[in-house]
C-alpha cells in the first residue's frame, strides 16, 4: 500500500485515495514489514467493503494475510472472529502466531482436547468445534462477525468434508466468511455457490507462485531438470521434457532390472535378453548429502510410509551424518527440553526420546501421524527456525502446516490411501511440491522426483503441468446432522437447507447439459412424428407388433438352442465304443467311429473318435446341431493305441468297409413354426391397416427412429430425476429409520412436523462417526454397571479403526467387557440391517483392537507396559497412535458424560474414565 519513489504524481494520488478509502487496511498494512501482493490487497479490500471473500492461491503465496485481516477487522469493530482449520497442528500454529501478534488475552484456542481462553474475542479452532457450537446454539454466535475457514478446499475430503458445508450453511447471515483455498480449477463455481448461500462474496484467484518452482528428477546419481524450456516455435505451448532426461531414463530402464528383479541362475537360457543387476536407488543418506552440497537444504522428503520415515532417520544417524554446528546443537537441546518438559521422566525411554533428540541435534527428523503430538510440534518448530535441515514425512505434512522448505523430494509417485495403493493425483502432487520455496528467503524452490524402473518422465511432467483439479463436494446428511436440523428448523426447512449445499449445487449443474439434450430430443420427436404420412398412432402400433414378433423369435431361438444342446448331450452319453456316427459339418464332416465314449461325471461328454481320413480326437456338443443317432456298429480291439498311425489306419479302413452310408441332409424344424403366440402376432401384423400401405417402409423408418429416441429420452429423464433432490431423498430415508427407532416422534397437533424425542435429543449431542450406534448403546443400557476402565474399553470400539497392516486378533479384558462388546456388536448388526433396507450407508463395524490397551491405561499402568502388551498381542501401536486414540476415546466419553449428566451412573462413570485416561503423555500438551 506504500507509494514508491518511482511513481508518477497520478499514481501517487491514486494510492493516496486508496488509503483514504480503506483506512483499516492501511493501518493493517503499516503493521507488517512487507508489501502486499495484488491478490492480497483485493481480498482485504473486499472484506473492508463488507463482502465475504474466497481466496484461491498456491501454497505459500500468503493467502493467510486475508484471514489475518479479518481478525484485525473484528478486533477494530469489537466483534468476535473464529479462525477455523482442518487439523489441530495447524490450529496450534495459528494460535501461536496470533498470540505473538495480539497477546494471549485477545486470543483463544479450542480443539478436541485443548481449551484455552475460549471466550476470547479471537478464537482459533478446528472446524468440527465450530460445527458443534452452531448445533448447540452457543451464546458466542450472536457476537460473531467473521469466520475464517483456512484450507476450505478440505470440504472435498470424503471422511470429514461435510463439516465445512454444514458450517457455511448454518452460520447466521450477518457473519462474513473468509475462505482460504489452494488453487482449484473450479474456483468460480465454488464462489457462485457461496454467493447463493452467503450473499455477496468476492472471488480472488491468483495462480502465480511468489517463488518460482523448478522441477527435477534424480536418476541414479544424477540430478536432471525435468523440463528443457519452451519450444521456440511455440512460445505459448507446453514445456518440453528434457531430452537428456528421456535418454538417461531409457538407458537406465533398459539395463537395470526393476527393484526386486533377480536374474536367472546359471546365466539363464541361451538367447534370452540379458537384464542388468537389480536396480538400487541412491541411499537416503546420499540424497541428503547431494542436496546439502548443492545448497538445496532445508528439504522435506516425502515417504508415504511411517516405517519408511523412521528407517530413513535411523539410516542418516547411523551413517554419522551431521547437518548442525555446535551452537545449533545447543539451541536444539534447549528447545527440545522446553517443549517436552511435561512428559513423564519414566516414559522417555519407551517413547524413544533419546534417539529422537540425537537425530534432531544432527538436524534430521521424521514427521508422521504415529509420532507423539509433542514430538511433532517440536519438529515443526525446529524446522521453521532452520534448526532441522531435512524432514522425512508422510503426506500429512502437506495439510496446511506452515513448514516451507527450499526443496521437496518425492521418493515415489504412489501412496496408500487407506484402501489401496494409488497414483498421486495432480492436485496431490501440487500440494506436496508446493512446500518448496520459502517466500522472502529463497529466490527459487525445487521439486525432485526419484526415478526408479517404471517411472516415466512424461508421467511426472503431466503431474507437474496439470492445472485441472476441481473441488468436488463430499457432503451427505448423517444421523446427528438430521436430528439437529429437525430440532432447529424442522424437516421441511431442513430439506430446503440441504438443497442449498454445494453437493446439490454441483449435482444440479451436472444435469444442465442433460436437460438441454432432453429438450432437443423432444423437438426431434415432434419432427419424426410429422414425417410419417397417415395415422401416426397406427404406425407406432405396427412398429410395436414387429418388435414383439422379433422378441418372440429370439426367445424361441434361445429356447430351441438350449433344448437342442441338452438333447445332444444326452444322446452323446448313450454312445458306446464301436458306434458309427455322422459328423454333420466342419473339417471332420463324414463318418466316424467312437473309440472312447469320453464320459465325465461333471462335464458334458466328449467322445473320442476316428474318422474315415484317419483323424483321431475328441468331439463336443458344439460339433452336433441335433441329437446323434448311431448309424451302425463295428467291432474294435479291446486295447487301442491311438498314438500309433497303423492303429488309426486300420480303424479307418474298417470304417470305410463297413458298408454304412451317410444319411441325407435333413431340414431342422424350429419351435417357432409350432408356437401359438408367434402365429397370433404374425396374423395380427398381416391384418394391420399399415401392412398394405405403399409408403409403409418409409413410415416405419421414421417410427423406429421415434421409438429409439423416446427410449433414450426416458433414460435421460430418469438420470435427471435421480440426481436432482438426491440429498433430500437421502435425508428422508434417514428420517424414516430414525422414526422407526424412536429418535423422531409423530408430529404434534398443528405443526405437521416430526418432533425430536428424548432419545433424539441425546443423539443431537453425539458427534461421532458411529453416532447412532453410540445412542443405541445408551438407550439399551449396554454400558450400565461397567467400571471406568471397562467403559473406556467398550467405548473405544466405536472410535478405533485398526490400520490394515498392523491389525492383530483383539484381546478383550475380562469382567463386564465381553458381554458389553457382544451386545454392542448385536446392536450394530440390527442397525446395519435397517440401513440396508433403507438404502443408507452402513455404520462402520465396531473394532475392539484398542480395548485392551486403553483398559490397562485407565487402570493406571505405565506406558511401557501398555505398549509392550499391545506388541505381545501382535499389535504395533506407536506412542503417537496411542495418544491420538486415547484422546478420541476421551472426546466420546466427554460427550456421553454431557448427554447423560453426572447424576446418571453411566455419566458419572464416563467422567471417572476421562480422569483416569487424562494423565501422563495423554495429558501432555492438552489444556
Secondary structure, 3 states (H helix, E strand, C coil): CCCCCCCCHHHHHHHHHHHHHCHHHHHHHHCCCCCCCHHHHHHHHHHHCCCEEEEEECCCCCCHHHHHHHHHHHHHHCCEEEEEECCHHHHHHHHHHHHHHHCCCCEEEECCCCEECCCCCEEEEEHHHHHHHHHHCCCCHHHEEEEEEECHHHHHCCCCCHHHHHHHHHCCCCCEEEEEECCCCCHHHHHHHHHHHHCCEEEEEECCCCCEEEEEEEECCEEEECEEEECCCCCCCCEEECHHHHHHHHHHHHHCECCCCCCCHHHCCCCCCCCCCECCCCCHHHHHHHHHHCCCCCEEEECCCHHHHHHHHHHHHHCCCCCCCHHHHHHHHHHHHHHCCCCCHHHCCCCCHHHHHHHHHCCEEEECCCCCHHHHHHHHHHHHCCCCCEEEECHHHHCCCCCCECEEEECCCEEECCCCEEECCHHHHHHHHCCECCCCCCCEEEEEEECCCCCCHHHHHHHHHCCCCCCCCCCCCCHHHHHHHHHHHCHHHHHHHHHCCHHHHHHHHHCHHHHHHHHHHHHHHHHHHHHCCCCHHHHHHHHHHHHHHHHHHHHHHHHHHHHHHHHHHHHHHCCCCCEEEEECCCCCCEEEEEEECCCCCCCCCCCEEEECCCCEEECCHHHCCCCCCCCEECCCCCCCCCCCHHHHHHHHHHHHCCCCCCCCCCCCCCHHHHCHHHHHHHHHHHCCCCCCCCCHHHHHHHHHHHHHHHHHHHHHHHHHHHHCCHHHHHHHHHHHHHHHCCCEECCCCCCCCCEECHHHHHHCCCCCCCHHHHHHHHHCCCCCCCCHHHHHHHHHCCCCCCCHHHCCCCCCCCCCHHHHHHHHHHHHHHHHHHHHHCCCCCCCCCCHHHHHHHHHHHCCCCHHHHHHHHHHCCCCCCHHHHHHHHHHHHHHHHHHHHHHCCCCHHHHHHHHHHHHHCCHHHHCCCC
